[in-house]
Each structure stands twice: as structure tokens, then as C-alpha cells.
Amino acid sequence: MTPSSRVRHTGLGERDRETPGLYSVKNPIAVCVTVLPSRDLVAEDFPGYVKTVPSGVVQLVDRQAEGWYYIRL
């Protein structure tokens, strides 16, 4: 697949402009780099406010230990 034929799978777009600040350092979105190849994605497919982490499970465990909640959409 060539970069020009890639489809963005983020599901984000117009909604971002309607809710400024929703996706930010205060409300981070993390994507596990391990799963990206299986979904035919690369980190560059996501907006700048989405960070990548080596392991999604470790990220969840660490954040929950800090008092965060996990919401699966």
C-alpha cells in the first residue's frame, strides 16, 4: 500500500474542531505500537495529540494504578 492510498482510520475530523481541548495533554489518547501493523496503520496516521506507547496493557495498568479510568469505546 502506498502512502497516498492509505486511509486514515482515526475516526476523528470535524468533531475535533467542535471540541477544542478535548484531545490534549490533559486528556491524552495513547495507541499501542504493537497493534498498528495488524491494522495496517503507522504512528503518522494519527493526529499529533495521539501518543504511541510500546505496550497498551502496561499503559492501562500504570494509569489505573495512578487512579485513571479505562473506557473502551
DABEL-V764175 format. One record per helix or strand of 2 or more residues. SS is the DSSP state (alpha for helix, beta for strand). FROM is the first residue (numbers start at 1). TO is the last residue. If there is no record, write none. Layout:
ss->SS from->FROM to->TO
ss->SS from->FROM to->TO
This chain:
ss->alpha from->3 to->5
ss->alpha from->14 to->18
ss->beta from->29 to->32
ss->alpha from->33 to->39
ss->alpha from->43 to->45
ss->beta from->50 to->53
ss->alpha from->56 to->65
